[in-house]
Amino acid sequence: MWRNIARFINSRIIHLLFKPGKIAVWLQWFAGALAGLIGIFLLLNVLFPLRVQMAYSPVITASDGSVINAFLSPDDKWRMQLQTSEINSLLKKAILLKEDRYFYYHPGINPMALGRALANNVVSGKTTSGASTITMQVARLLYPKERTLKNKVIELFRALQLEWLYSKDEILTLYLNLVPFGGNIEGVKAASVLYFQQSPQELNLAQAITLTVIPNKPSSLRIGLQNNRIVAFRNKWLRYFARQKAFPEKELTDAINEPLVAVRTEAPQVAPQFAYRLLRQYPNQAILKTNLNRTIQEKVSQLAYNYLPQLRTKNIRNASVLVINNQTKAVEAYLGSADFSDSEYGGQVDGVRAIRSPGSTLKPFLYAVAFDKGFITPRTVISDVPVDYAGYRPENYFGNYNGNITMEYALATSLNIPAVKILDQVGVPAFVDKLKQAEFTQIKKDGNQLGLSLILGGCGVKLEELTALYAALANQGRYTPLRWLQTEKLNFKRQVISPAASYIVNQILTQLQRPDLPHNFQNSGHLPKIAWKTGTSYGRKDAWSIGYNKKYTVGVWVGNFSGEGVPELNGTDSATPLLFDIFNTIDYNSSNDWFTAPANLARRSVCLVSGQPANDFCPDRVLDAYLPGISPVKKCEHLKEVTISVDEKFAYCTTCLPESGYLRKWYPNYAPEILTFYEAEHIPYAKIPAHNPQCPRIFSEFAPVITAPAPDMEYLLESAEKQKLMLHCNAHNEVKQVYWYINDKLFQAAAANRNLFFTPEKAGRYKISCLDDQGRNTNSFITVRFLD
């Protein structure tokens, strides 16, 4: 009977609704109602626009996407932005099954769920279940309000707005970024990093399900405090998913049996100075995707931290390291200080950016510039003897002098005097321009004030600038700015040094027979195959060691951030051991692939004594690298043929050469400064006999060089002390005696290269003249003032 009544009622309703002529009416009514609702929605959308304003925690990620540093959001939350591509598939599936399995099918509101919830609540007389979709939860998280019927209607409206403006994946990502996890932790990414110390993509099933149950009761399910309770809720849902056959059985069994040992940890601080730098450099960005290699960064940090105790026994407190990938110019490790937590000795200082004296670390680039300008080749000989540049008298590190040496030896042993001589030849402005091309900021400011001391550390540089410049040597002389973020491209390459000059320097800096090989590595079989250069600043305040191979360039600075000098501090034994350890760790036993000589680099036979292209009288010859069309081609002149008397007492020139009774003999053609050095050091040498005293000819070539007093200088003297000024000159090999004149009055005759002293009687301008026994004269002028 009831079945027949039901059939009758249904047939009448269908007849009333769908009898001929009624279908069109109903369709018109439905279309009108739908249009009205859409109109109302659009009007409300204009009047009450949706604003998604989320303040994320700034996050610094490594090249593998892992979080290496993070900072609180402006509203003091740990809310790390999760991108759609980072969503874990296990977590996504669990969230959808647990919270909203029809998420991808409804328009933000699920009518069936609403109806079911309404019926349940009416029957029970209280709220027993909700009908919130993920979209509605996002609306509630964006606009948190008290749970009332009015606010529920607003929540429905906001959900429709979200669906109108965003895709489903974007809405799901918003949900995962906003969902609470207790305390000030919001979002799956922050929870994954702070609770499990890993990125969301690496979550396993047990961890993923854990993060789905905590948001239901974030205040009472606190990881680290209520882990047993969390496990109970987690396993409840895992068993539900097992009944649904949502995940493989073995994975579910393993997840149920997995213990929860997680606790809340601090945000990672893998490279704190690096993170603070990028935060200032790229403000208002939620995620900074860097090129930092987390594995290399952690290894470098550990090596430097472990090295500190050795340094601190010598009162050396700080160290900084920078690692650059030579192929990509990416910064792969950045250590501002070896111990960031060391508040007593400035552990928070960023040594990579600090301006310091470079010591000798700029020398390789000076030599490279000199190679490119055609002034020198590796075998060119230069004199390492005392020099005076208007009162500036550089000294070698160990205070010794070597006489004539090759450029190759001068660079490999980092001698100071040859470097100053080369800078004088190249010109300070020309060398400064090269450093400006490599973006040396302090040198750009101080360029016009720098002098010859620049090459010995008389300027300000940063570790990052020096390391980037050495990376140019590893890239055939092409300088490229460092790449901090993955989005940055190699904007430009600037050829600061030729490939040929770079290759020559690379070969010299690879030599192992040199004084800056650390003592503890001299007999070691673990020397990395690298080119490297050390440096120690004046006052022993900075120790540098910068090395490179084809893959990496590593810069190391060691010293005290306070600026305190330490007698034991030097680049060789303070910085280089750490440099070698880093290369042995990050690129151990690297391939033998090394730099190859460019096509425009050639070799030629040169004289062993002078390094110039060999002449007929050069018996000892060696091969030397050179740049065709650029390098000097002047033939060797290390010997000089002299016509002398039979008893070898006098030398003749073409003017006084007798018709017979003479000999021709070869003599070393030494520069005057070398002769002075030999005399001072009592080094024997073959002396050219004095010129024929009967010769009427006066020579202007090879006139004596006055080295003291320094020409064009002003001297301040104490009048009561009767202070004296020294007279000294460098004379030619054949000169035996010189004559000194003060203001055109003979002062004294003396042996060549002998030091004399005179006492100025009054203030004013003095003319100093030196005449040698060949009739060659040189004048110099100084100014004397007396202090009262």
C-alpha positions in Angstrom: 0.0 0.0 0.0 2.8 2.5 1.0 4.6 1.7 -2.2 1.5 2.6 -4.3 1.0 5.8 -2.4 4.6 6.8 -3.0 4.3 6.1 -6.7 1.1 8.2 -6.9 2.7 11.2 -5.2 5.8 11.0 -7.4 3.8 10.8 -10.6 1.8 13.9 -9.6 4.9 15.9 -8.8 6.5 14.9 -12.1 3.3 15.8 -13.9 3.1 19.2 -12.3 6.7 20.0 -12.9 7.2 18.6 -16.3 3.8 18.8 -17.9 3.8 20.4 -21.4 4.7 24.1 -21.1 6.0 23.9 -17.6 9.6 22.9 -18.5 10.4 26.2 -20.2 8.9 28.1 -17.2 11.1 26.2 -14.7 14.2 26.8 -16.8 13.5 30.5 -17.1 12.9 30.7 -13.3 16.1 28.8 -12.6 18.2 30.9 -15.0 16.8 34.1 -13.5 17.5 32.9 -10.0 21.1 31.9 -11.0 21.7 35.2 -12.7 20.4 37.1 -9.7 22.7 35.1 -7.4 25.7 35.7 -9.7 24.8 39.4 -9.8 24.6 39.6 -6.0 27.9 37.8 -5.7 29.6 40.1 -8.2 28.3 43.2 -6.4 29.4 41.9 -3.0 32.7 40.9 -4.5 33.2 44.6 -5.5 32.0 45.9 -2.2 33.9 43.4 0.0 37.0 42.4 -2.1 39.0 39.4 -1.0 42.4 40.4 0.3 45.0 37.6 0.8 47.7 39.4 2.9 50.0 36.8 4.4 53.3 37.8 6.0 55.7 34.9 5.5 58.9 34.2 7.3 61.9 35.1 5.2 63.5 31.8 4.2 67.0 31.1 2.8 67.3 27.8 0.9 70.3 25.9 -0.4 70.8 24.7 -3.9 68.9 21.5 -3.0 65.9 23.4 -1.7 66.6 22.7 1.9 66.1 25.5 4.4 69.4 26.7 5.7 68.2 29.9 7.5 64.9 31.4 8.4 63.6 34.4 10.3 60.3 35.2 12.1 57.6 36.8 10.0 56.6 40.5 10.7 53.8 39.2 13.0 56.3 36.9 14.9 55.2 33.7 13.3 57.1 30.8 11.9 55.2 30.8 8.6 57.5 29.5 5.8 56.0 29.8 2.4 55.3 26.4 0.8 55.2 26.5 -3.0 52.9 24.2 -5.0 55.9 22.3 -6.4 57.0 21.4 -2.8 53.8 19.7 -1.7 54.4 16.1 -0.6 52.2 13.7 -2.5 51.6 11.5 0.6 50.6 14.6 2.6 48.4 15.9 -0.2 46.5 12.6 -0.5 46.0 12.3 3.3 44.8 15.9 3.6 42.2 15.4 0.8 40.9 12.1 2.2 40.7 13.4 5.7 39.5 17.0 5.2 37.8 17.2 1.8 37.8 14.3 -0.6 35.6 16.2 -3.1 37.8 19.2 -3.1 38.5 19.2 -6.8 34.8 18.8 -7.7 32.9 21.4 -5.7 32.9 25.2 -6.1 34.2 25.9 -2.6 31.0 24.7 -0.9 29.9 21.1 -0.8 26.0 21.1 -0.8 25.8 17.5 0.2 28.1 18.0 3.2 26.1 21.1 4.1 22.8 19.2 4.0 24.2 16.3 5.9 25.7 18.5 8.6 22.4 20.5 8.9 20.4 17.3 9.3 22.7 15.9 11.9 22.7 19.1 13.9 18.9 19.5 13.8 18.4 15.9 14.9 20.8 16.2 17.8 19.9 19.7 18.7 23.5 20.9 18.8 26.5 21.2 16.5 27.9 17.7 16.1 29.6 18.0 12.7 30.7 20.7 10.3 30.7 20.9 6.6 33.8 23.0 6.0 35.6 22.4 2.8 39.3 23.1 2.5 38.4 26.3 0.7 36.1 27.4 3.6 38.9 26.6 6.1 41.2 28.8 4.1 38.6 31.6 4.3 38.3 31.1 8.1 42.1 31.2 8.5 42.4 34.3 6.4 39.5 36.0 8.2 39.4 34.5 11.7 36.1 35.2 13.4 33.8 33.9 16.2 31.9 30.8 15.2 28.4 32.2 14.6 25.8 31.6 11.9 26.4 35.1 10.4 30.1 34.5 10.2 29.4 31.1 8.7 27.6 32.8 5.9 30.5 35.3 5.4 32.8 32.3 5.3 30.7 30.7 2.5 30.9 34.0 0.6 34.7 34.2 1.0 35.1 30.6 -0.1 33.3 31.4 -3.3 35.6 34.4 -3.8 38.6 32.2 -3.3 37.3 29.7 -6.0 36.6 32.7 -8.3 40.2 34.1 -8.0 42.4 31.1 -7.4 43.0 27.6 -8.9 42.4 24.5 -6.8 46.1 23.9 -6.4 46.6 27.5 -5.3 43.9 27.2 -2.7 45.3 23.9 -1.4 48.7 25.6 -1.1 47.2 28.5 0.8 45.7 26.0 3.2 49.0 24.2 3.8 50.6 27.6 4.4 48.1 28.7 7.0 47.1 25.6 8.9 48.1 25.9 12.6 50.6 23.6 14.4 50.7 25.0 17.9 52.4 28.0 19.3 53.6 30.4 16.6 54.1 27.7 14.0 51.9 27.9 11.0 52.0 26.0 7.7 53.3 22.6 6.8 56.8 23.9 5.7 57.5 25.5 9.1 56.2 22.4 10.9 58.3 20.1 8.8 61.5 22.1 9.3 61.0 22.8 13.0 59.7 19.4 14.0 61.4 17.0 11.6 64.4 19.1 10.4 63.7 18.4 6.8 61.8 19.8 3.8 58.1 18.9 3.3 59.1 16.9 0.2 61.1 14.5 2.3 58.3 13.6 4.7 57.5 9.9 5.0 54.0 8.6 5.5 54.1 8.6 9.3 55.4 12.1 9.4 52.9 13.3 6.8 49.9 11.8 8.7 51.3 13.4 11.9 51.1 16.8 10.3 47.5 16.2 9.2 46.2 15.4 12.7 47.9 18.2 14.7 45.8 21.0 13.2 42.6 19.5 14.6 43.8 20.2 18.1 47.0 22.3 17.8 46.9 23.5 21.4 46.6 20.0 22.9 48.7 18.0 20.4 52.1 19.6 21.0 55.0 17.7 19.5 57.6 17.0 22.1 55.0 17.3 24.9 52.2 15.0 23.9 53.9 12.7 21.5 52.1 9.5 22.8 48.7 11.2 22.3 49.7 12.4 18.8 50.7 8.8 17.9 47.3 7.6 19.0 45.5 10.0 16.8 47.9 9.4 14.0 47.5 5.6 14.1 43.7 6.0 14.2 43.8 7.7 10.9 46.4 5.3 9.5 44.0 2.4 10.3 41.2 4.4 8.6 43.4 4.8 5.5 44.2 1.1 5.6 40.5 0.3 5.5 40.2 2.7 2.5 43.2 1.0 0.9 44.6 4.5 0.3 48.2 3.6 0.7 50.3 0.4 0.2 49.8 -2.0 3.1 53.5 -2.3 4.0 53.9 1.5 4.1 50.9 1.7 6.4 52.2 -1.0 8.7 55.7 0.7 8.9 54.0 4.0 9.6 51.9 2.6 12.4 55.0 1.1 14.0 57.2 4.1 13.6 57.8 5.9 16.9 57.5 9.7 17.2 60.6 11.1 18.7 60.3 14.6 17.2 60.7 17.8 19.3 60.5 21.4 18.4 63.9 22.7 17.4 65.3 26.2 16.6 65.2 27.4 13.1 68.3 26.3 11.1 71.3 28.5 11.1 73.6 26.9 8.6 75.1 30.1 7.2 74.0 33.0 9.4 76.1 35.8 8.0 75.2 34.7 4.5 71.5 34.7 5.4 71.6 38.2 7.0 73.5 39.5 4.0 70.9 38.2 1.5 68.1 39.4 3.7 69.4 43.0 3.4 70.4 42.5 -0.2 67.0 41.2 -1.3 64.4 42.6 1.0 60.7 41.7 0.9 61.2 38.2 -0.6 59.7 35.2 1.2 62.0 32.7 -0.3 65.6 33.3 -1.4 66.8 30.3 -3.4 70.6 30.5 -3.2 73.4 28.5 -4.9 74.9 27.5 -1.5 75.9 23.8 -1.5 74.7 22.6 1.9 77.1 19.7 2.1 80.1 21.9 1.2 78.9 24.6 3.6 78.6 22.2 6.5 82.0 20.7 5.8 83.7 24.1 5.5 82.1 25.2 8.7 83.2 22.1 10.6 86.8 22.4 9.3 87.1 26.0 10.3 85.5 25.5 13.7 87.8 22.5 14.4 90.8 24.7 13.3 90.0 27.5 15.7 91.6 25.8 18.8 95.0 25.7 17.0 94.7 29.4 16.2 93.6 30.4 19.7 96.8 29.0 21.2 98.5 31.9 19.4 95.8 34.5 20.3 94.2 34.3 16.8 90.4 34.3 17.2 88.7 34.5 13.8 88.6 32.9 10.4 86.4 33.4 7.3 86.0 31.3 4.1 84.4 31.7 0.7 84.1 29.0 -1.9 83.2 29.8 -5.5 82.3 27.3 -8.3 84.5 28.4 -11.2 82.1 27.0 -13.8 79.0 28.8 -12.6 80.4 31.6 -10.4 78.0 30.4 -7.8 78.8 31.0 -4.1 78.7 27.4 -2.7 80.1 28.1 0.8 80.1 31.3 2.8 81.6 31.4 6.3 81.5 34.9 7.7 83.2 33.7 10.9 84.2 30.2 12.1 82.2 30.5 15.3 79.0 32.6 15.0 78.2 32.1 18.7 81.5 33.6 19.9 80.1 36.9 21.2 83.4 37.7 23.1 85.5 37.9 20.0 83.0 39.2 17.4 81.7 35.9 16.0 78.8 37.8 14.4 81.1 39.9 12.2 81.0 39.0 8.5 84.6 38.6 7.6 83.8 37.9 3.9 82.7 41.5 3.6 85.1 43.2 6.0 87.7 45.6 4.4 91.2 44.4 5.2 94.8 44.9 4.0 95.5 42.3 1.2 99.2 41.8 2.0 100.8 40.2 -1.0 97.7 38.7 -2.5 97.5 41.2 -5.4 101.0 40.4 -6.8 99.8 37.7 -9.2 97.6 40.2 -11.0 100.3 42.8 -11.2 102.6 40.3 -12.8 99.8 39.2 -15.2 99.3 42.8 -16.2 103.0 43.2 -16.8 103.0 40.1 -19.0 100.1 41.5 -21.0 101.8 44.9 -21.4 104.9 43.3 -22.8 107.2 44.4 -20.0 108.3 41.0 -18.8 108.2 37.2 -19.3 108.6 34.5 -16.7 112.4 34.3 -17.3 113.0 38.0 -17.4 115.6 39.0 -14.8 115.0 41.7 -12.3 117.3 42.9 -9.5 116.2 42.3 -5.9 118.3 45.0 -4.2 117.5 47.9 -1.9 115.6 50.7 -3.7 114.4 54.2 -2.7 111.3 55.8 -4.3 111.3 59.4 -2.9 111.7 58.1 0.6 109.7 55.0 0.2 112.0 52.0 0.8 110.2 48.7 0.6 111.7 45.6 2.2 111.3 41.9 1.6 109.3 39.8 4.1 112.5 38.3 5.6 114.6 41.5 5.2 117.0 39.8 2.8 118.0 40.6 -0.8 118.7 38.2 -3.7 120.4 40.2 -6.4 119.4 39.2 -9.9 116.4 36.9 -10.0 113.8 35.8 -12.6 110.2 37.1 -12.5 109.0 33.6 -12.0 111.1 33.3 -8.9 110.1 36.7 -7.6 106.4 35.8 -7.8 106.8 32.2 -6.5 108.7 33.5 -3.5 106.5 36.6 -3.1 109.4 39.1 -3.0 108.4 42.7 -2.2 111.0 44.7 -4.0 110.6 43.2 -7.4 106.8 43.7 -7.1 107.2 47.4 -6.3 109.6 47.8 -9.2 107.1 46.2 -11.6 104.2 48.3 -10.3 106.4 51.4 -10.9 106.9 50.2 -14.4 103.2 49.3 -15.1 102.0 52.5 -13.3 99.8 52.7 -10.3 96.9 54.2 -12.2 96.9 51.4 -14.8 96.9 48.7 -12.2 94.2 50.5 -10.2 92.0 50.6 -13.3 92.4 46.8 -13.6 91.2 46.4 -10.0 88.3 48.7 -10.6 87.2 46.5 -13.5 87.1 43.6 -11.0 84.7 45.7 -8.7 87.1 46.4 -5.8 84.9 48.9 -4.0 87.4 50.5 -1.6 90.0 50.9 -4.4 87.3 52.6 -6.5 87.0 55.2 -3.7 90.7 55.5 -2.8 92.3 55.0 -6.3 93.7 58.5 -6.7 95.4 58.3 -3.3 97.2 55.0 -3.7 100.9 54.7 -4.3 103.5 52.0 -4.8 102.7 50.5 -1.4 99.4 49.3 -2.9 101.1 46.1 -4.1 102.3 45.3 -0.6 98.9 45.7 1.0 98.5 49.5 1.2 94.9 49.4 0.2 91.6 48.0 1.4 90.0 44.8 -0.1 87.3 42.3 0.8 87.7 38.5 0.9 84.9 38.2 -1.6 86.6 40.6 -4.0 89.9 38.8 -3.8 88.4 35.4 -4.2 86.3 36.5 -7.3 89.5 37.9 -8.8 91.4 34.7 -8.4 88.4 32.9 -9.9 89.1 35.0 -13.0 92.6 33.4 -13.2 90.8 30.0 -13.2 88.6 31.2 -16.1 91.3 32.4 -18.6 91.3 35.9 -17.1 87.6 36.5 -17.4 86.0 38.3 -14.5 82.4 37.6 -13.7 80.3 38.9 -10.7 79.4 36.3 -8.1 76.1 34.6 -8.3 74.2 34.5 -5.0 70.7 33.3 -6.2 69.6 30.6 -8.6 67.6 33.2 -10.5 70.7 35.3 -11.3 72.4 34.7 -14.6 76.0 35.3 -15.7 75.3 38.9 -16.6 78.7 39.7 -18.2 82.2 38.5 -18.5 85.0 41.1 -18.4 88.4 40.1 -19.8 90.7 41.7 -17.2 93.7 39.5 -18.0 94.6 37.6 -21.2 94.3 33.8 -21.2 98.0 33.6 -21.9 99.0 35.7 -18.9 96.5 33.8 -16.7 98.0 30.5 -17.7 101.6 31.7 -16.9 100.5 32.9 -13.5 98.7 29.6 -12.9 101.8 27.6 -13.6 103.9 29.8 -11.3 101.4 29.6 -8.4 101.4 25.8 -8.7 105.1 25.4 -7.9 105.8 23.7 -4.6 109.4 24.8 -4.1 108.4 28.0 -2.4 108.5 29.6 1.1 104.8 29.7 1.7 104.3 25.9 1.8 103.1 25.2 5.4 105.6 23.4 7.5 103.2 20.6 8.4 102.5 19.9 4.7 106.1 20.0 3.4 106.5 16.2 3.6 102.8 15.4 3.2 101.3 13.2 0.5 98.0 15.1 0.8 98.9 18.3 -1.0 96.0 19.2 -3.2 96.8 20.0 -6.8 95.9 23.7 -6.8 97.5 27.1 -7.6 97.6 29.3 -4.5 98.9 32.5 -3.1 99.4 33.7 0.5 99.5 37.2 2.0 100.3 38.8 5.4 99.4 42.4 6.1 101.6 44.9 7.7 101.6 44.5 11.5 100.5 40.9 11.1 96.8 41.7 11.3 95.6 39.7 8.3 96.6 36.3 7.0 95.4 35.2 3.6 95.5 32.1 1.5 93.6 31.9 -1.8 93.7 28.8 -4.0 92.0 27.4 -7.1 91.8 24.6 -9.5 89.5 24.2 -12.5 86.5 23.5 -10.3 86.7 25.7 -7.2 88.3 28.9 -5.9 88.6 29.1 -2.2 89.5 32.2 -0.2 90.6 32.0 3.4 91.2 34.9 5.8 92.6 34.4 9.4 93.1 37.1 12.0 91.3 39.0 14.7 88.2 41.0 13.9 89.4 43.5 16.5 92.3 44.4 14.3 94.9 43.2 16.9 98.1 42.0 15.3 99.8 38.8 16.4 103.5 38.0 15.9 102.8 34.4 14.9 100.2 35.4 12.3 101.1 34.8 8.6 99.5 33.4 5.5 101.7 30.4 5.3 101.1 28.7 8.6 97.9 30.4 9.7 95.7 30.4 6.6 97.1 27.9 4.1 96.6 24.7 6.3 92.9 25.4 6.4 92.9 26.1 2.6 94.5 22.7 2.0 92.1 20.9 4.3 89.1 22.5 2.5 90.4 21.4 -0.9 91.2 17.9 0.4 87.6 17.6 1.7 85.5 19.2 -1.0 87.5 18.0 -4.0 89.8 15.3 -2.7 91.9 13.6 -5.4 90.4 15.7 -8.1 91.1 14.6 -11.6 94.4 15.5 -13.2 92.6 17.8 -15.6 94.5 21.0 -15.4 94.7 24.3 -17.2 95.9 24.1 -20.8 98.1 26.6 -22.6 96.2 28.9 -25.0 97.1 28.9 -28.6 98.6 32.4 -28.6 101.2 31.4 -26.0 104.6 30.4 -27.5 108.0 29.4 -26.2 111.5 30.7 -27.2 115.1 30.2 -26.2 116.4 32.9 -23.9 119.6 33.6 -22.0 119.8 32.0 -18.6 121.5 35.0 -17.2 119.3 37.8 -18.4 116.0 36.1 -19.5 116.3 38.1 -22.8 116.2 36.4 -26.3 119.6 34.7 -26.5 122.5 36.5 -28.2 125.6 34.9 -29.9 127.6 35.2 -26.6 124.9 33.4 -24.5 126.2 29.8 -23.8 123.5 28.9 -21.3 120.0 29.0 -22.6 116.5 28.0 -21.4 113.0 27.9 -22.8 110.7 30.7 -21.8 107.0 31.4 -22.4 106.1 34.6 -24.2 103.3 36.4 -26.0 104.2 36.9 -29.7 103.9 40.5 -30.8 103.7 41.6 -27.2 106.6 40.4 -25.1 110.0 42.2 -25.4 112.3 41.1 -28.2 115.5 43.0 -27.3 118.5 40.8 -27.5 120.5 39.8 -24.5 123.0 42.3 -23.2 124.3 40.6 -20.1 127.8 40.8 -21.5 129.7 43.8 -22.8 132.8 43.7 -25.0 135.4 46.1 -23.8 138.7 47.1 -25.4 141.4 47.2 -22.7 145.1 47.7 -22.4 147.4 44.7 -22.5 148.0 45.0 -18.8 144.2 45.3 -18.2 144.6 48.6 -16.3 142.7 50.8 -18.7 139.7 50.6 -21.0 139.5 52.3 -24.3 136.7 53.8 -26.3 136.7 54.5 -30.0 138.0 57.9 -29.5 141.1 56.9 -27.6 141.7 53.4 -29.0 145.4 53.0 -30.0 146.4 51.5 -33.3 147.8 48.4 -31.5 148.7 47.0 -28.1 145.2 46.3 -26.8 142.9 43.4 -26.1 139.2 42.7 -26.4 137.4 41.1 -23.5 133.9 40.4 -22.4 132.7 41.8 -19.0 129.4 41.4 -17.2 127.1 44.3 -18.0 125.7 44.9 -14.5 123.2 47.7 -13.7 124.6 50.2 -11.2 122.2 49.1 -8.5 123.5 45.5 -8.7 127.1 46.8 -8.4 126.1 48.8 -5.3 124.6 45.6 -3.9 127.7 43.5 -4.6 129.9 46.1 -3.0 127.7 46.2 0.1 127.5 42.5 0.4 131.2 42.0 -0.5 130.3 39.8 -3.5 133.2 39.5 -5.9 132.5 40.4 -9.6 134.6 41.1 -12.7 135.2 44.9 -12.8 135.8 46.8 -16.0 139.1 48.7 -15.9 139.0 52.4 -15.5 138.6 54.4 -18.6 141.8 55.7 -20.2 142.5 58.9 -18.3 144.0 60.5 -21.4 140.8 60.2 -23.3 139.2 63.6 -24.2 135.7 62.2 -24.6 133.1 62.7 -21.9 130.2 60.3 -21.7 126.6 61.0 -20.8 125.3 57.5 -20.8 125.4 55.5 -17.5 125.7 58.6 -15.3 125.6 57.8 -11.6 122.2 57.5 -10.0 121.8 59.4 -6.8 119.8 57.3 -4.4 120.3 59.4 -1.2 119.2 61.9 -0.4 115.9 61.1 -2.3 115.4 63.7 -5.0 112.7 66.3 -4.8 112.1 65.6 -1.1 111.7 67.9 1.9 113.7 67.0 5.0 112.7 68.3 8.5 115.8 68.4 10.8 116.4 69.3 14.4 118.8 72.3 14.2 120.3 71.7 17.7 121.1 68.1 16.9 123.3 68.9 13.9 121.6 66.1 11.9 123.3 64.7 8.8 122.1 63.6 5.5 123.6 60.6 3.6 125.0 60.8 0.2 125.0 57.6 -2.0 124.9 56.8 -5.7 124.7 53.7 -7.9 127.6 54.0 -10.4 128.5 52.0 -13.5 130.7 48.9 -13.4 133.8 50.7 -14.7 133.6 53.7 -12.3 136.1 53.6 -9.5 135.7 57.1 -8.0 133.0 59.8 -7.7 133.0 63.4 -6.7 130.2 65.0 -4.6 129.2 68.6 -4.9 126.9 70.6 -2.6 125.5 73.7 -4.3 128.2 73.4 -7.0 131.0 73.3 -4.4 133.2 70.2 -4.2 132.3 68.4 -1.0 134.4 65.2 -1.2 135.8 62.6 -3.5 135.0 59.0 -2.6 135.1 55.5 -3.9 132.1 54.5 -6.0 129.2 53.2 -3.9 130.6 54.5 -0.6 128.3 56.3 1.8 129.1 59.9 2.8 127.4 62.2 5.2 127.0 66.0 5.2 125.4 68.5 7.7 123.1 71.2 6.2 124.0 74.5 7.7 120.8 76.4 6.9 117.3 75.9 5.6 116.5 76.2 1.9 117.0 74.4 -1.4 120.1 72.3 -2.0 121.6 71.1 -5.2 123.3 67.7 -4.9 125.7 66.7 -7.8 127.6 63.5 -8.4 130.4 63.3 -11.0 132.1 60.0 -11.8 135.6 59.4 -13.0 134.3 59.1 -16.6 133.1 62.7 -16.5 129.3 61.8 -16.2 127.3 63.9 -13.9 123.9 63.8 -12.2 122.1 66.5 -10.3 119.4 66.2 -7.6 117.6 68.8 -5.6 116.2 68.7 -2.0 114.7 71.1 0.5 115.8 71.4 4.1 113.7 72.9 6.9 114.6 73.1 10.6 112.2 72.5 13.5 112.2 75.2 16.2 
